[in-house]
Amino acid sequence: MTLLTTVFAAVISTVIWYKTAPKSEMQVGVLCLIYWGASLMWLADAIFAFAEQHAAVFTPAPEEMLNDLYLGLSVVALGLVIWLVILLVKDPKGVVKAALFKKKNG
């Protein structure tokens, strides 16, 4: 479930990035890289799990699937938080800078 969750997030963010590719104001490419990196990590984890457990990997208990789903959603949320921090630090539209100077001057 972790692999599936992060792959869906990676595909969705890639489609969004592709639609806004020439502008790239919102740094969506960074979000794509975060999710594709997480997907590759979970793919390597799945390969090693299959090497150890063989066919048992494909029949997880419902509790394991729910835990994996929560973990996958946590990774997606953490990726969004990291992307938001990067976006706020780079401030491509100058919104944070304008808000800070507005408070100081006004």
C-alpha positions in Angstrom: 0.0 0.0 0.0 2.9 2.4 0.7 4.2 1.9 -2.8 0.8 2.3 -4.4 0.0 5.4 -2.4 3.3 7.2 -3.3 3.1 6.1 -6.9 -0.4 7.7 -7.2 0.9 10.9 -5.6 3.9 10.9 -7.9 1.7 10.4 -11.0 -0.8 13.1 -9.9 2.0 15.6 -9.2 3.7 14.8 -12.5 0.5 15.5 -14.4 0.2 18.8 -12.6 3.8 19.6 -13.3 3.5 18.8 -16.9 0.4 21.0 -17.4 2.3 24.0 -15.8 5.8 23.1 -17.0 6.8 26.2 -18.8 6.0 28.5 -15.9 7.2 26.4 -13.0 6.3 29.1 -10.5 5.0 26.8 -7.8 8.0 24.4 -7.7 5.9 21.4 -8.5 8.9 19.7 -10.0 10.4 19.5 -6.5 7.2 17.8 -5.3 7.4 15.3 -8.2 11.0 14.4 -7.3 10.1 13.9 -3.7 7.2 11.5 -4.6 9.2 9.6 -7.3 12.1 9.2 -4.8 9.7 7.8 -2.2 8.2 5.5 -4.8 11.6 4.2 -5.7 12.4 3.6 -2.0 9.2 1.6 -1.5 9.8 -0.3 -4.8 13.3 -1.4 -3.4 11.6 -2.3 -0.1 9.0 -4.4 -2.0 11.7 -6.2 -4.0 13.7 -7.1 -0.8 10.4 -8.1 1.0 9.6 -10.4 -2.0 13.1 -11.9 -1.9 12.6 -12.8 1.8 8.9 -13.8 2.0 8.2 -14.8 -1.6 4.5 -15.2 -2.3 3.5 -14.2 1.3 4.1 -10.6 0.2 1.0 -10.7 -2.0 -1.3 -11.8 0.8 -1.0 -9.3 3.7 -3.3 -9.3 6.6 -5.9 -6.5 6.7 -4.2 -4.9 9.7 -0.9 -4.8 7.7 -2.6 -3.2 4.8 -4.2 -0.5 7.0 -0.9 0.2 8.6 0.8 0.4 5.2 -1.9 2.8 4.0 -1.4 5.1 7.0 2.4 5.0 6.5 1.9 5.8 2.8 -0.4 8.7 3.6 2.1 10.0 6.2 4.8 10.0 3.6 2.6 11.9 1.1 1.8 14.4 3.8 5.4 14.8 4.8 6.3 15.3 1.1 3.7 18.1 1.0 5.0 19.7 4.1 8.6 19.7 2.7 7.3 21.1 -0.6 5.5 23.9 1.3 8.5 24.8 3.3 10.6 25.0 0.1 7.9 27.0 -1.6 7.7 29.5 1.3 11.5 29.9 1.5 11.9 30.5 -2.3 8.7 32.6 -2.4 8.4 32.7 -6.2 5.5 35.1 -6.2 6.8 37.3 -3.4 3.7 36.8 -1.2 5.6 36.1 2.0 8.0 39.0 1.4 5.1 41.4 0.8 3.3 40.2 3.9 6.4 40.6 6.1 7.1 44.1 4.8 3.4 45.1 5.1 3.4 44.2 8.8 6.7 46.1 9.5 5.6 49.2 7.6 1.9 49.3 8.5 
